[in-house]
Structures are given as C-alpha cells and as structure tokens.
Amino acid sequence: MTERFFLYDESEDTKTRFVSFMGESQRFDLAITTTNRYYGKKLVLNMQSSRYAIIGTDDLDEEGYVEHAFQLDEEDAQELREFLYEVI
C-alpha cells in the first residue's frame, strides 16, 4: 500500500449554530458553522436535504446560487436567503 499524501490535516475550534424554522412551504433545519478556513464565509448545512454550501454575502447576491446549492425553488430559496442575510 502506498503512503497517503495529505494536502492538509488540521484541527480548528469552530462555532456552530443550529437553527430550525418553518417557511411558507417547508421546514429548514440548518447547521451554520463559523471557521477561519473560508475567508469569513460560513459553512451552511441543510440537514433536511443533506446539502451544504460555503456562503458569504457575495454568494447570497449571486442570482441562482442558493437555488442551485440547496436544490430549492425560487420561493423557498428566497426565504432561506432572507434568513441567511441576517446571520452571515
């Protein structure tokens, strides 16, 4: 067996906020992790759909990003986007 080549192997203390809220047509169960790794962006995990994205305000401003990242229709994505603007 060949020796494993690591690109990096680091540990870091992070802060994770767990939040659940009900939108107009679906429930959102999120884990929002703050770390130094992603240049001030947050790691947002949707535990209902097992989808995640690294998100900053620039990503929230990008048309279609939230829809694509979390596989949401336009209305559900807008609800999630509005919440994320409050916490990111």
ABEGO torsion letter per residue (X at the ends): XBBBBBABBBBBBBBBBBBBBBBAABBBBBBBBBBAAAGGBBBBBBAAAGBBBBBBAAAAABBGAAAAAAGBBAAAAAAAAAAAAAAX
